[in-house]
Amino acid sequence: MKYDLIIFDLDGTLYEFKKSNIAGEDSRSKFAQEIKRRGIDAISKKLLVPLENASKIWTEMSSRYSGQVSIGLERELAIPRSDYLSYAFGMKPADYICFDKKTRKIIKGIEYKKCILSTAPRVWIDKVLDYMGLEKTFSNIWSGDGDIRKPQEGAYRQVLEYFNIPVANTLMIDDEAKNLEVAKNLGIATVLIGQDRKSFIDYNLDSIVNMETILK
């Protein structure tokens, strides 16, 4: 089917996390632990407090703001979220992620407008796209830097309003069903990277490299 716009998620959609040394596990948990460690370190440096105190602050902000530590730090402790996110997500993508080399060619070959809608911070998105050779491939990028994030309906509406394209001509690809349910309610066609057979999922793919089967 022909579409005018394809909305791509990032983590778990354009790439996978590397397998760890533990059978059946990937480096996603290692990635999350490193974000937390670096985040606590950032708080310690910004507020000039011991790491133990910074760890308690991180935990409190994570609990109070449903995991969105950067928002809590900015609102309550005047730590700019951009400063925190830049430090916390300062890792190298090559250490954590892997992707099929065919992904680059497939994504670049799509003739429709393409954008990213991710809860990841912009600093990480830019690092990943550069690593994958997909920099300057997308018309626009919506990150998790702001207050409006998936699966809030406003996150999807800002994309639709920006492009001003009929919702019926829009396709969204994500690896989390909860994000696609909101998209479907707005009239967006949905693709899940995975095999969860929910009623609001139009297509299921094992990998992003198989997406050409949908666009024929």
C-alpha positions as CSV (number, residue, x, y, z in Angstrom):
1,M,0.0,0.0,0.0
2,K,1.1,3.6,-0.7
3,Y,1.7,5.9,2.3
4,D,2.8,9.5,2.4
5,L,4.4,9.3,5.8
6,I,6.1,6.6,7.9
7,I,6.7,7.2,11.6
8,F,9.6,5.1,13.0
9,D,10.4,4.2,16.6
10,L,14.1,3.9,17.4
11,D,15.0,1.4,20.2
12,G,14.0,-2.2,19.3
13,T,12.7,-1.1,15.9
14,L,15.6,0.2,13.8
15,Y,18.1,-1.8,15.8
16,E,18.4,-4.5,18.5
17,F,20.5,-4.5,21.7
18,K,23.5,-6.8,21.6
19,K,23.3,-10.2,23.3
20,S,25.0,-10.3,26.6
21,N,27.2,-13.1,27.9
22,I,24.2,-14.5,29.7
23,A,22.2,-16.8,27.5
24,G,18.9,-15.4,26.3
25,E,19.6,-11.8,27.6
26,D,20.5,-8.7,25.7
27,S,22.5,-5.6,26.8
28,R,19.3,-3.6,27.3
29,S,19.6,-4.0,31.1
30,K,23.3,-3.2,31.0
31,F,22.4,-0.1,29.0
32,A,19.8,0.9,31.6
33,Q,22.3,0.4,34.4
34,E,24.9,2.5,32.8
35,I,22.3,5.3,32.2
36,K,21.5,5.2,35.9
37,R,25.1,5.2,36.9
38,R,26.0,8.1,34.7
39,G,22.8,9.9,35.8
40,I,23.7,9.6,39.4
41,D,27.2,10.8,38.7
42,A,25.7,13.8,36.8
43,I,23.5,14.7,39.8
44,S,26.5,14.4,42.2
45,K,28.6,16.8,40.0
46,K,25.8,19.3,39.5
47,L,24.6,19.5,43.1
48,L,28.1,18.9,44.7
49,V,26.7,16.1,46.8
50,P,28.2,12.6,47.5
51,L,27.2,9.7,45.2
52,E,25.1,8.2,48.0
53,N,22.9,11.3,48.2
54,A,22.8,11.6,44.4
55,S,21.6,8.0,44.2
56,K,18.7,8.7,46.6
57,I,17.8,11.8,44.6
58,W,17.8,9.8,41.3
59,T,15.6,7.1,42.9
60,E,13.1,9.7,44.3
61,M,12.9,11.5,40.9
62,S,12.4,8.3,39.0
63,S,9.6,7.2,41.4
64,R,7.9,10.6,41.4
65,Y,8.0,11.2,37.7
66,S,7.4,7.6,36.4
67,G,11.0,7.1,35.3
68,Q,11.4,10.5,33.7
69,V,14.3,11.6,35.9
70,S,15.3,14.5,33.7
71,I,11.9,16.2,34.1
72,G,12.0,15.9,37.9
73,L,15.5,17.2,38.2
74,E,14.7,20.3,36.0
75,R,11.4,21.1,37.8
76,E,12.6,20.5,41.4
77,L,16.3,21.0,41.4
78,A,16.9,23.4,38.5
79,I,19.2,21.0,36.6
80,P,18.6,21.6,32.9
81,R,17.3,18.3,31.4
82,S,19.6,18.8,28.4
83,D,22.7,18.8,30.7
84,Y,21.5,15.7,32.5
85,L,20.5,13.8,29.3
86,S,23.8,14.6,27.5
87,Y,25.8,13.2,30.4
88,A,23.6,10.2,31.2
89,F,23.4,9.1,27.5
90,G,27.0,9.8,26.7
91,M,27.8,6.1,25.7
92,K,28.9,4.8,22.4
93,P,26.1,3.0,20.5
94,A,28.6,0.4,19.2
95,D,29.0,-0.9,22.7
96,Y,25.3,-1.7,23.1
97,I,23.4,-2.0,19.8
98,C,23.5,-4.0,16.6
99,F,21.6,-3.8,13.4
100,D,21.2,-5.6,10.1
101,K,23.4,-3.9,7.5
102,K,20.5,-4.0,5.0
103,T,18.6,-1.6,7.2
104,R,20.4,1.4,5.9
105,K,19.7,0.7,2.3
106,I,16.0,-0.2,3.0
107,I,15.3,2.9,5.0
108,K,17.1,5.2,2.6
109,G,15.3,3.6,-0.3
110,I,11.8,4.4,1.0
111,E,10.3,7.2,-1.2
112,Y,7.8,8.4,1.4
113,K,8.4,11.0,4.0
114,K,10.1,9.5,7.1
115,C,10.4,10.7,10.7
116,I,11.4,9.4,14.1
117,L,9.1,9.4,17.1
118,S,11.1,8.1,20.1
119,T,11.1,8.4,23.9
120,A,15.0,8.4,23.7
121,P,16.7,11.7,24.2
122,R,17.9,13.6,21.1
123,V,21.6,13.1,22.1
124,W,21.2,9.4,21.9
125,I,19.1,9.4,18.7
126,D,21.7,11.5,16.9
127,K,24.5,9.1,18.1
128,V,22.6,6.1,16.9
129,L,21.6,7.5,13.5
130,D,25.2,8.6,12.9
131,Y,26.5,5.1,13.8
132,M,23.9,3.5,11.5
133,G,24.7,5.8,8.6
134,L,21.2,7.2,8.7
135,E,21.9,10.8,9.7
136,K,19.9,13.3,7.6
137,T,17.6,10.5,6.4
138,F,14.5,11.6,8.3
139,S,12.4,14.7,7.7
140,N,12.1,15.4,11.4
141,I,12.8,13.9,14.7
142,W,10.7,13.9,17.9
143,S,12.6,12.8,21.0
144,G,12.0,12.2,24.6
145,D,13.5,15.6,25.6
146,G,10.2,17.3,26.0
147,D,7.2,16.8,28.4
148,I,5.0,15.2,25.7
149,R,6.2,11.6,25.0
150,K,4.7,8.4,23.7
151,P,2.3,7.0,24.4
152,Q,0.6,10.3,25.2
153,E,-1.8,11.2,22.4
154,G,-0.2,14.7,22.0
155,A,3.1,13.1,20.9
156,Y,1.4,11.6,17.8
157,R,-0.7,14.7,17.1
158,Q,2.3,16.9,16.9
159,V,3.7,14.7,14.2
160,L,0.4,14.7,12.2
161,E,0.1,18.5,12.5
162,Y,3.6,19.1,11.4
163,F,3.3,17.2,8.2
164,N,-0.4,18.0,7.6
165,I,-0.8,14.6,5.8
166,P,-4.1,12.7,5.9
167,V,-4.0,10.3,8.8
168,A,-5.2,7.5,6.6
169,N,-1.9,7.8,4.6
170,T,0.3,7.5,7.6
171,L,2.0,4.3,8.9
172,M,3.8,3.8,12.2
173,I,6.3,1.2,13.1
174,D,7.2,0.4,16.7
175,D,8.3,-2.6,18.9
176,E,5.9,-1.8,21.7
177,A,2.2,-2.5,21.3
178,K,1.1,0.1,23.8
179,N,2.5,2.8,21.5
180,L,0.6,1.5,18.5
181,E,-2.7,1.3,20.3
182,V,-2.8,5.1,20.6
183,A,-1.7,5.5,17.0
184,K,-4.4,3.2,15.7
185,N,-7.1,5.1,17.7
186,L,-6.0,8.2,15.8
187,G,-6.4,6.4,12.5
188,I,-2.7,5.6,11.8
189,A,-1.9,2.2,10.2
190,T,0.3,0.2,12.6
191,V,3.2,-2.2,12.3
192,L,4.6,-4.1,15.3
193,I,8.1,-5.5,15.3
194,G,7.1,-8.7,17.0
195,Q,4.4,-11.2,16.9
196,D,1.8,-9.9,19.4
197,R,-1.5,-10.3,17.7
198,K,-3.5,-7.4,19.0
199,S,-6.6,-6.1,17.2
200,F,-5.1,-2.6,16.8
201,I,-2.0,-4.0,15.0
202,D,-2.3,-4.1,11.2
203,Y,0.9,-5.8,10.4
204,N,3.5,-7.9,12.3
205,L,7.2,-8.1,11.2
206,D,10.1,-10.1,12.7
207,S,12.5,-7.3,11.6
208,I,12.6,-3.9,10.1
209,V,14.4,-5.4,7.1
210,N,11.1,-7.1,6.1
211,M,9.1,-3.9,5.8
212,E,9.3,-3.9,2.0
213,T,6.6,-6.6,2.1
214,I,4.2,-4.0,3.5
215,L,5.1,-1.3,1.1
216,K,4.6,-3.3,-2.2
